[in-house]
Amino acid sequence: MSIIKFGTDGWRAIIAENYTFENLEKVTNAYANYMIEKIKTPEIVVGFDMRFMSEKYAEFVAQKLCDYGFSVKLFDKPVPTPLVSWAIKNFKYDGGIVITSSHNPYLYNGFKVKNSYGSGFSRNEIKELEKFLYLKKELKLKKGVLEKINFDEKYIEFLKKIIDIDSIIKSKIKIVLDPMFGSGIGYIEKVLDGYKYLKVINNKRDPLFGGINPEPIEQNLKKLMKEVKDNKSDIGIVLDGDADRLGIVDNKGFYMSSHKVFSLILLHHIKNKKFSPDIIRTVSGTFLIDKIAKKYNLKLYETPVGFNNIAEIMIKNQNAIGGEESGGFGYSYYLPERDGIFSGLLMLEFLAKEKRSLRQILKSVDKEYGKLRYDRIDVHFKQQQRKDIERVVNDFEKELIYNNKKITDINKKDGIKFILGDDEWILFRFSGTEPLLRIYCEAGTKRRVVSNLKYAIKIIQG
């Protein structure tokens, strides 16, 4: 029997290996049982991305749920995951499903689940859903309703109202946009409505994603970085495969860490939007956020990795902005879920208001809060190696020394994070969706970050 396991944002698996119609039916049945226990006749939306077979998988799921008496709204084209979440919140649906594997390699597809707030399922909700996976509980066939929908125009009009588009148009900012062959294609373009200083790359459907993973991290953005530099553009914007995450390239063609992006978005709200939010960051988030929170006397929450943990707080707190290391940012006044499209527009609005280059802004942030540099590496491993890796990492805790530096504090909120003093830390955490050990590091210099990460690899491989 194929093992089906939900991670931090639903179920993902390799197409034709574990991601089969047979397993998709099991997951759909589990979801149906879960929903029917709570709502007699659920009304949900089903979206899908541009991956191989996504539309067929979505049609299969939608028809199954319709056969169980659900009222199903199926998008008539590939859509960004945040559009599904936005539709749930704004049209009061009971939940939603997105057939997507987000930033994972092209071999994968997935089954993202959204609750009635439009956010990903919480850990408790996921546990409840998983209980139904292997229960042999029969579902009664009923006559449901299946309807095709398209909310593109309404979503775009909403974004135009919430963002100061006029300031962006008047600024004449030169933009390069990279939707990474994903379902975010066409949205920022339509919001900016023919803006002549916008250049778009990788804007066609390609289930192979141009041979790279559709994740907005530095090693995947060589083409975007070159385009920004060659065109002397002011900013490069990149969306991941389902457009819920954002990456930024500065006006010199250098990749900006998501930590710096989150910090600038936060400062934009404080300075230009006159908004004093509570702040939510994950355990892998930068200490720069802590410094901003301290300066402006803002409440700060820390959560485990996974935007569903941030969303749980945002649902209860309508005055919060949350961000995660992987480039997902959310705003409780808008949606308790990530939206790379909205976040990208916020960055353009910020640049238009500041009337300075990104490089100038970053220098001023370094000057005010101190230089902080960050990087992350992912180590692939075989399942039988996991215990050995855990043992090696736990040895640092016993010795209280890491790479010739004293460990001043240990955080086990998610994985194990060693605080080394002087705004320096390293975090070891196993991915919830792939066989990867993620190693995160922040320090005052790039040299120290590189040294800490190299030391981690040396010890683990040794």
Secondary structure, 3 states (H helix, E strand, C coil): CCCCCEECCEEEEEECCCECHHHHHHHHHHHHHHHHHHCCCCEEEEEECCCCCHHHHHHHHHHHHHHECCEEEEECCCCCHHHHHHHHHHHCCCEEEEECCCCCCCCEEEEEEECCCCCECCHHHHHHHHHCCCCCCCCCCECCEEEEECCHHHHHHHHHHHCCHHHHHHHCCCEEEECCCCCCCCHHHHHCCCCCCEEECCCCCCCCHHHCCCCCCHHHCHHHHHHHHHCCCCEEEEECCCCCCEEEECCCCCEECHHHHHHHHHHHHHHCCCCCCEEEEECCCCHHHHHHHHHCCCCEEEECCCHHHHHHHHHHCCCEEEECCCCCEEECCCECCCCHHHHHHHHHHHHHHHCCCHHHHHHHHHHHHCCCEEEEEEEECCHHHHHHHHHHHHHHHHHCEECCEECCEEECCCCEEEEEECCEEEEEEECCCCCEEEEEEEECCHHHHHHHHHHHHHHHHC
